[in-house]
Amino acid sequence: MPKPTDIRPVAASVWFLPVQTRVPLKFGPETLTQVTVARVMVTVTDRQGRTAEGWGETPLSVQWVWPSALPTEDRLNSMKDFCRLLAEVVQYVLSESEWGHPIEISQDFMATFDLPSVLRKFNISEREGREPMPHLAALVCYSPFDIALHDAFGKLHGLPVYETYNERFMSRDLGGYLTPADGSAVLFEGLYPKGFLSAKPQAALRAWHLVGGVDLLDDGERKGGEPEDGYPVTLREWIRRDGLECLKVKLRGNDTGWDYERLMRVGRIFLEELKTRGGASEAGWLTADFNCTVTDPAYVNDILDRLRDAPGIGPRLYQMLLYIEQPFPYELEQHPIDVHSVSARKPLFMDESAHDWKLIRLGRSLGWTGVALKTCKTQTGAILSACWAKAHGMTLMVQDLTNPMLAMIPHVLLAAHAGTIMGVEVNAMQFYPEASKPEEAVHPGLFKRRNGRLDLSTIRGPGFGYRLEEMTRELQAPAG
């Protein structure tokens, strides 16, 4: 049934904010040294003619969304062009769509022919004869528009976004979007996202630190030329300064010896540093990210078994491994690998493969036990995926895309409300801390990790609680 609270988007603008990394970040076979962040403003109206502006932001991390041998600049330029096209689509096409809640507007756009159709036409007209832009890249381009819709809706009604995911504001229950797994007793009719989200979100979250494939672990690895900017350079320095208790270790996925030794070296340093705090080694947790390069579960199993059975610290590190993240290729439908043998050893989380709840349903049937949510795959998709996964007993995590600036806020709010296996991954402060200075002035506890945690207490107000009016960032003319 139509709601008096329904909205439509009527205008959209996009800005591209370039950010340089202070140290390189290795993504599988590629290394990131700079990123372009897409910042979007969407104006919405309701049935009474009231308007509100909402903001969304997502890094266009080309190496993650579009792994390819093509030059980075070629892929990035296509993503920027697609963002400009989406600004027109939101303003001139979605503005003529049905009224609704942001989840209804965005899910209809993404799940029907619209977003796939826009992408297909873009690849024909703009990339004819060249490698087409993949769906994940298109989804990331749309995510700041989706986030801005949610922000605008909350601001229009004077409420935080998470207080709008209920029957008061949504015309369709979850049964209108989600289908349970075959043979399950799950029913979504009559249920809304609020039933799967925390009524009392955490005000502080444990912070996961990313140990990239080329990150320095200790002073013995210094070669000269490291940045001298007042921020830590080595893993040891980060652990000490931020009181870290959770480390995510990037692995290669195609070099067993290197991956095993990397886990052992990181783990040894971690245990040494934890011991200096007074023996609180129980506070340390690890996860391993194989970057989607593994094609046979035996690869992961061999490393896990070797770690478990190794003399010395091996069994302790095996115990500290909380879960394993996405070892296998992105395209789950093209690579339906049975992964039960891995998840029998450790919880196994989908990340790049978890574009939407339908792929999560497929993943669960293959043996995946958890889902790593990301706001860069849209707030709408993350909320619906969280509901499907939790209804089916799957565990959640919220993973970073090295989110700086405004992008940090929806990211950590998702973790606080969804209820994760432990905390949230946050690494923008490692790779480009200076990029977020205007936002950090308002939210200091989000952009610096203290005692291994983030402080979310400064997030308040309607929408995502950005408190944008208190920030001093100046934007040039929009790019589209």
C-alpha positions as CSV (number, residue, x, y, z in Angstrom):
1,M,0.0,0.0,0.0
2,P,1.3,3.5,-0.8
3,K,2.6,5.5,2.2
4,P,2.3,9.2,2.8
5,T,6.0,9.0,3.7
6,D,7.0,7.8,0.2
7,I,9.6,9.7,-1.8
8,R,11.0,10.1,-5.3
9,P,14.4,11.3,-6.3
10,V,14.3,14.6,-8.4
11,A,17.9,15.6,-8.8
12,A,21.4,14.0,-8.5
13,S,25.0,15.3,-8.6
14,V,28.3,13.5,-8.4
15,W,31.8,14.7,-7.5
16,F,35.1,12.8,-7.9
17,L,37.6,13.2,-5.1
18,P,41.1,11.9,-5.8
19,V,43.0,10.4,-2.9
20,Q,46.7,9.3,-2.8
21,T,47.8,6.5,-0.6
22,R,50.7,7.0,1.8
23,V,51.8,3.4,1.4
24,P,50.7,0.9,-1.3
25,L,47.8,-1.5,-0.7
26,K,48.1,-4.8,-2.6
27,F,44.8,-6.3,-4.0
28,G,45.5,-9.8,-5.2
29,P,47.7,-9.4,-8.3
30,E,47.3,-5.6,-8.3
31,T,48.6,-2.8,-6.1
32,L,46.6,0.3,-5.2
33,T,48.5,3.6,-4.9
34,Q,45.6,6.0,-5.4
35,V,41.8,5.9,-5.5
36,T,39.0,8.1,-6.7
37,V,36.1,8.5,-4.3
38,A,32.6,9.2,-5.8
39,R,30.6,11.6,-3.6
40,V,26.9,12.0,-4.5
41,M,24.1,14.3,-3.5
42,V,20.5,13.2,-4.3
43,T,17.5,15.5,-3.8
44,V,14.2,13.8,-3.0
45,T,10.6,15.0,-2.7
46,D,7.5,13.5,-0.9
47,R,3.9,13.5,-1.9
48,Q,3.4,16.8,0.0
49,G,6.1,18.5,-2.0
50,R,8.7,18.7,0.8
51,T,12.3,18.1,-0.3
52,A,15.5,17.0,1.4
53,E,19.1,16.4,0.2
54,G,21.0,13.2,1.0
55,W,24.7,12.4,0.6
56,G,26.5,9.1,-0.2
57,E,30.1,8.2,-0.9
58,T,32.0,5.2,-2.1
59,P,35.6,4.7,-3.2
60,L,35.8,3.5,-6.8
61,S,38.4,0.8,-6.0
62,V,39.1,-0.4,-9.5
63,Q,41.4,-3.2,-8.5
64,W,38.8,-4.8,-6.3
65,V,35.6,-4.3,-8.4
66,W,37.2,-4.9,-11.8
67,P,40.3,-7.2,-11.7
68,S,41.8,-7.2,-15.1
69,A,45.0,-6.8,-17.1
70,L,43.6,-3.6,-18.6
71,P,45.2,-0.3,-17.5
72,T,43.8,1.0,-14.3
73,E,43.1,4.4,-15.9
74,D,40.9,2.8,-18.6
75,R,38.8,1.0,-16.0
76,L,38.6,4.0,-13.7
77,N,37.5,6.4,-16.5
78,S,34.7,4.0,-17.5
79,M,33.5,3.8,-13.9
80,K,33.5,7.6,-13.7
81,D,31.5,7.8,-16.9
82,F,29.1,5.3,-15.6
83,C,28.6,7.4,-12.4
84,R,27.8,10.4,-14.6
85,L,25.3,8.3,-16.5
86,L,23.7,7.1,-13.3
87,A,23.3,10.7,-12.1
88,E,21.2,11.3,-15.3
89,V,19.3,8.0,-14.8
90,V,18.4,8.9,-11.2
91,Q,17.3,12.4,-12.1
92,Y,15.4,11.6,-15.3
93,V,14.4,8.0,-15.0
94,L,14.0,7.1,-11.3
95,S,12.2,10.4,-10.8
96,E,9.4,8.9,-13.0
97,S,9.3,5.6,-11.1
98,E,6.9,4.6,-8.4
99,W,6.9,6.4,-5.1
100,G,8.4,4.4,-2.3
101,H,10.9,3.8,0.5
102,P,14.6,3.9,-0.6
103,I,14.8,0.1,-0.3
104,E,11.8,-0.2,-2.6
105,I,13.2,2.3,-5.1
106,S,16.7,0.9,-5.2
107,Q,15.8,-2.8,-5.1
108,D,13.4,-2.4,-8.0
109,F,16.1,-0.6,-9.9
110,M,18.8,-3.2,-9.2
111,A,16.7,-6.4,-9.3
112,T,14.6,-5.7,-12.4
113,F,15.9,-4.9,-15.9
114,D,17.0,-1.3,-15.1
115,L,20.5,-1.4,-13.7
116,P,21.5,-4.5,-15.8
117,S,20.0,-2.7,-18.8
118,V,21.8,0.5,-18.2
119,L,25.1,-1.5,-17.8
120,R,24.5,-3.5,-21.0
121,K,23.8,-0.3,-23.1
122,F,26.8,1.4,-21.6
123,N,29.1,-1.5,-22.5
124,I,27.7,-1.5,-26.0
125,S,28.0,2.2,-26.6
126,E,31.1,3.1,-24.5
127,R,33.2,-0.1,-24.5
128,E,32.3,-1.7,-27.8
129,G,35.1,-4.1,-28.8
130,R,36.7,-3.8,-25.3
131,E,36.4,-5.7,-22.1
132,P,32.9,-4.9,-20.7
133,M,32.6,-3.4,-17.2
134,P,31.4,-6.1,-14.8
135,H,28.3,-6.0,-12.7
136,L,30.2,-5.5,-9.4
137,A,31.7,-2.3,-10.8
138,A,28.3,-1.1,-11.8
139,L,26.9,-1.9,-8.4
140,V,29.7,0.1,-6.7
141,C,29.0,3.0,-9.0
142,Y,25.4,3.0,-8.0
143,S,26.0,2.6,-4.2
144,P,26.7,6.3,-3.4
145,F,23.3,7.1,-5.1
146,D,21.6,4.5,-3.0
147,I,23.2,5.6,0.2
148,A,22.2,9.2,-0.6
149,L,18.6,8.1,-1.1
150,H,18.6,6.5,2.4
151,D,20.2,9.6,3.9
152,A,17.7,11.9,2.3
153,F,14.7,9.8,3.4
154,G,15.9,9.9,7.0
155,K,16.5,13.6,6.9
156,L,13.1,14.4,5.3
157,H,11.4,12.5,8.1
158,G,13.8,13.7,10.9
159,L,14.9,10.2,11.8
160,P,18.1,8.1,11.7
161,V,17.9,5.8,8.7
162,Y,17.8,2.6,10.8
163,E,14.5,3.8,12.3
164,T,12.8,3.8,8.9
165,Y,13.3,0.0,8.2
166,N,9.9,-0.9,9.4
167,E,6.2,-1.2,8.6
168,R,5.5,2.4,9.3
169,F,7.6,3.5,6.3
170,M,7.9,0.4,4.1
171,S,5.0,-0.7,1.9
172,R,6.4,-4.2,1.2
173,D,7.5,-6.7,3.9
174,L,10.6,-8.8,3.3
175,G,8.4,-11.4,1.6
176,G,8.2,-9.0,-1.3
177,Y,12.0,-9.2,-1.8
178,L,13.4,-12.5,-0.4
179,T,12.8,-16.2,-1.0
180,P,13.9,-18.7,1.6
181,A,16.3,-21.5,0.9
182,D,14.7,-24.7,-0.4
183,G,13.6,-27.0,2.4
184,S,14.0,-24.4,5.1
185,A,11.3,-23.4,7.6
186,V,12.1,-19.7,7.1
187,L,9.2,-17.3,6.2
188,F,9.7,-13.6,5.4
189,E,6.0,-12.5,5.1
190,G,5.0,-10.0,7.7
191,L,8.6,-9.3,8.7
192,Y,10.7,-6.1,8.1
193,P,14.4,-5.4,8.4
194,K,14.0,-4.0,11.9
195,G,13.4,-7.5,13.1
196,F,16.9,-8.6,12.0
197,L,18.7,-5.5,13.2
198,S,19.9,-4.5,16.6
199,A,17.5,-2.4,18.7
200,K,20.4,-1.1,20.7
201,P,23.4,-0.8,18.3
202,Q,26.9,-0.8,19.8
203,A,28.4,2.6,20.5
204,A,31.9,1.1,20.3
205,L,33.2,-1.6,17.9
206,R,36.4,-3.6,17.8
207,A,38.5,-2.5,14.8
208,W,40.1,-4.9,12.4
209,H,43.4,-3.8,10.9
210,L,44.4,-4.9,7.4
211,V,47.8,-6.4,6.9
212,G,48.3,-5.9,3.2
213,G,50.5,-8.1,1.1
214,V,53.3,-5.6,0.8
215,D,52.9,-4.1,4.3
216,L,56.0,-3.9,6.4
217,L,55.8,-6.1,9.5
218,D,58.7,-4.8,11.6
219,D,61.7,-2.5,11.4
220,G,63.9,-5.3,9.9
221,E,61.9,-4.9,6.7
222,R,62.5,-1.2,6.2
223,K,64.4,-0.3,3.0
224,G,64.5,3.4,3.3
225,G,62.0,5.8,1.7
226,E,59.1,5.0,4.0
227,P,56.9,7.9,4.7
228,E,57.8,10.1,7.7
229,D,54.5,11.7,8.3
230,G,53.9,10.9,12.0
231,Y,51.8,7.7,11.3
232,P,53.0,4.2,11.9
233,V,54.8,2.3,9.1
234,T,55.2,-1.2,10.4
235,L,52.7,-3.7,11.8
236,R,54.4,-3.6,15.2
237,E,54.0,0.2,15.4
238,W,50.3,0.0,14.5
239,I,49.6,-2.7,17.1
240,R,51.3,-0.6,19.8
241,R,49.8,2.7,18.8
242,D,46.2,1.6,18.3
243,G,46.0,-1.2,20.8
244,L,44.9,-3.6,18.0
245,E,43.3,-6.9,18.9
246,C,42.1,-8.0,15.4
247,L,44.2,-8.5,12.3
248,K,43.1,-9.3,8.8
249,V,45.9,-10.9,6.8
250,K,45.9,-10.5,3.0
251,L,47.4,-13.7,1.3
252,R,48.2,-14.5,-2.3
253,G,46.1,-17.6,-2.8
254,N,48.5,-19.0,-5.4
255,D,51.7,-19.5,-3.3
256,T,51.3,-22.0,-0.4
257,G,54.7,-21.4,1.0
258,W,54.4,-17.6,1.0
259,D,50.9,-17.7,2.5
260,Y,51.8,-20.0,5.3
261,E,54.9,-18.1,6.2
262,R,53.1,-14.8,6.1
263,L,50.5,-16.1,8.6
264,M,53.2,-17.4,10.9
265,R,55.2,-14.2,10.8
266,V,52.2,-11.9,11.3
267,G,51.0,-14.2,14.1
268,R,54.4,-14.3,15.8
269,I,54.6,-10.5,15.9
270,F,51.0,-10.2,17.1
271,L,51.6,-12.7,20.0
272,E,54.8,-10.9,21.0
273,E,53.0,-7.6,21.1
274,L,50.0,-8.9,22.9
275,K,52.2,-10.4,25.5
276,T,53.8,-7.1,26.3
277,R,50.3,-5.9,27.4
278,G,50.4,-8.2,30.4
279,G,49.7,-11.6,28.9
280,A,46.3,-10.8,27.5
281,S,46.9,-13.0,24.4
282,E,43.3,-14.2,24.6
283,A,42.4,-10.8,23.2
284,G,44.0,-11.5,19.8
285,W,42.1,-12.6,16.7
286,L,43.1,-13.2,13.1
287,T,41.3,-13.7,9.8
288,A,42.9,-14.7,6.4
289,D,41.8,-13.2,3.1
290,F,42.9,-15.2,0.1
291,N,41.7,-12.6,-2.4
292,C,39.6,-14.9,-4.6
293,T,42.6,-16.5,-6.3
294,V,42.1,-20.1,-5.0
295,T,40.4,-22.6,-7.2
296,D,40.7,-25.8,-5.1
297,P,39.5,-26.1,-1.4
298,A,42.5,-28.3,-0.8
299,Y,44.8,-25.2,-1.0
300,V,43.1,-23.6,2.0
301,N,42.7,-26.9,3.8
302,D,46.4,-27.7,3.5
303,I,47.4,-24.3,5.0
304,L,44.9,-24.6,7.9
305,D,45.9,-28.2,8.7
306,R,49.6,-27.3,8.5
307,L,49.0,-24.4,10.9
308,R,46.9,-26.5,13.3
309,D,49.5,-29.3,13.4
310,A,52.7,-27.2,13.5
311,P,54.9,-27.2,16.6
312,G,55.2,-24.1,18.6
313,I,52.7,-21.3,18.0
314,G,50.9,-22.9,15.1
315,P,48.0,-24.4,17.1
316,R,47.6,-21.0,18.9
317,L,47.4,-19.1,15.6
318,Y,44.9,-21.7,14.3
319,Q,42.8,-21.1,17.4
320,M,43.0,-17.3,16.8
321,L,41.7,-17.6,13.2
322,L,38.1,-16.4,13.6
323,Y,37.1,-17.0,10.0
324,I,38.3,-17.3,6.4
325,E,37.4,-14.8,3.8
326,Q,36.5,-15.5,0.1
327,P,39.3,-17.7,-1.1
328,F,37.5,-18.6,-4.3
329,P,36.6,-16.7,-7.6
330,Y,34.0,-13.9,-7.6
331,E,31.7,-15.6,-10.1
332,L,29.9,-18.1,-7.9
333,E,27.5,-19.2,-10.6
334,Q,30.4,-19.9,-13.0
335,H,32.5,-21.5,-10.2
336,P,30.1,-23.4,-8.0
337,I,32.8,-25.0,-5.8
338,D,31.8,-27.2,-3.0
339,V,33.5,-25.6,0.1
340,H,32.1,-27.7,2.9
341,S,35.6,-29.1,3.7
342,V,36.9,-25.6,4.4
343,S,33.9,-24.5,6.5
344,A,34.2,-27.7,8.5
345,R,37.5,-26.3,9.7
346,K,36.7,-22.6,10.1
347,P,33.7,-20.3,9.4
348,L,33.9,-19.3,5.7
349,F,32.6,-15.9,4.6
350,M,31.5,-14.8,1.2
351,D,32.6,-11.3,0.2
352,E,33.1,-10.5,-3.5
353,S,30.6,-13.2,-4.4
354,A,27.9,-11.9,-2.2
355,H,26.4,-9.3,-4.6
356,D,22.9,-10.0,-3.4
357,W,20.8,-12.4,-1.3
358,K,20.3,-14.8,-4.3
359,L,24.0,-15.4,-4.5
360,I,24.2,-15.8,-0.7
361,R,21.5,-18.5,-1.1
362,L,23.6,-20.3,-3.7
363,G,26.7,-19.9,-1.5
364,R,25.0,-21.4,1.5
365,S,24.1,-24.5,-0.5
366,L,27.8,-24.9,-1.4
367,G,28.9,-24.7,2.2
368,W,29.6,-21.1,2.9
369,T,28.6,-20.2,6.5
370,G,29.0,-16.4,6.7
371,V,28.6,-13.2,4.7
372,A,30.9,-10.2,4.6
373,L,28.6,-7.2,4.0
374,K,29.8,-4.0,2.3
375,T,28.0,-0.7,1.9
376,C,29.8,-0.2,-1.4
377,K,27.5,-2.9,-2.8
378,T,24.6,-0.6,-1.7
379,Q,23.0,0.0,1.6
380,T,19.8,-1.6,0.3
381,G,21.6,-4.8,-0.8
382,A,23.5,-5.0,2.5
383,I,20.3,-4.7,4.5
384,L,18.4,-7.3,2.5
385,S,21.4,-9.7,2.5
386,A,21.8,-9.3,6.2
387,C,18.1,-10.3,6.7
388,W,18.4,-13.3,4.5
389,A,21.6,-14.5,6.0
390,K,20.5,-14.1,9.6
391,A,17.2,-15.8,9.0
392,H,19.1,-18.8,7.7
393,G,21.6,-18.9,10.6
394,M,24.6,-17.4,8.7
395,T,27.1,-15.2,10.5
396,L,27.8,-11.6,9.4
397,M,30.9,-9.4,9.1
398,V,31.2,-5.9,7.7
399,Q,34.3,-5.4,5.6
400,D,36.0,-2.3,4.5
401,L,36.8,-0.9,1.0
402,T,39.3,1.4,2.6
403,N,36.4,3.8,3.2
404,P,37.5,7.4,4.0
405,M,35.5,10.6,4.7
406,L,31.7,10.3,4.6
407,A,32.0,6.7,3.4
408,M,33.2,5.6,6.8
409,I,29.9,6.5,8.6
410,P,27.3,4.2,6.8
411,H,30.0,1.5,6.9
412,V,30.4,1.5,10.7
413,L,26.7,2.0,11.3
414,L,26.0,-1.1,9.3
415,A,28.3,-3.1,11.5
416,A,26.8,-1.6,14.7
417,H,23.2,-2.5,13.6
418,A,23.7,-5.7,11.7
419,G,25.5,-7.5,14.5
420,T,28.8,-9.0,13.3
421,I,30.9,-11.9,14.4
422,M,33.2,-9.3,15.9
423,G,33.6,-5.6,15.2
424,V,34.3,-4.0,11.9
425,E,37.2,-3.8,9.4
426,V,38.5,-0.2,9.1
427,N,41.7,0.7,7.3
428,A,41.4,4.1,5.7
429,M,43.5,5.5,8.6
430,Q,46.3,3.2,7.5
431,F,46.5,4.1,3.8
432,Y,45.2,7.7,3.6
433,P,44.6,9.3,7.0
434,E,44.9,12.9,5.8
435,A,42.1,12.5,3.3
436,S,39.5,12.5,6.2
437,K,40.6,15.5,8.2
438,P,37.4,17.5,7.9
439,E,35.3,14.5,8.8
440,E,37.7,13.5,11.6
441,A,37.3,16.9,13.2
442,V,33.6,16.1,13.8
443,H,34.0,12.3,14.4
444,P,37.5,11.8,16.0
445,G,36.7,8.3,17.3
446,L,35.9,7.0,13.8
447,F,39.2,7.9,12.1
448,K,41.5,7.0,15.0
449,R,41.4,3.6,16.6
450,R,42.0,3.7,20.4
451,N,42.4,0.6,22.5
452,G,41.6,-1.5,19.5
453,R,38.2,0.1,19.1
454,L,36.1,2.7,17.2
455,D,33.9,5.2,19.0
456,L,30.6,5.8,17.2
457,S,29.1,8.2,19.8
458,T,29.5,11.3,17.7
459,I,27.2,10.0,15.0
460,R,23.8,11.5,15.6
461,G,20.9,13.3,13.9
462,P,18.7,12.3,11.0
463,G,19.8,10.3,8.0
464,F,23.2,8.8,8.6
465,G,24.1,11.4,11.2
466,Y,27.0,12.8,9.2
467,R,26.7,16.3,10.7
468,L,27.8,17.6,7.4
469,E,27.1,21.2,8.2
470,E,29.9,21.1,10.9
471,M,32.5,20.0,8.3
472,T,34.8,22.3,6.4
473,R,35.3,20.4,3.2
474,E,34.8,22.5,0.1
475,L,33.7,20.9,-3.1
476,Q,34.2,22.2,-6.6
477,A,31.5,22.1,-9.3
478,P,30.0,18.6,-9.7
479,A,31.3,16.4,-12.4
480,G,27.9,15.3,-13.4
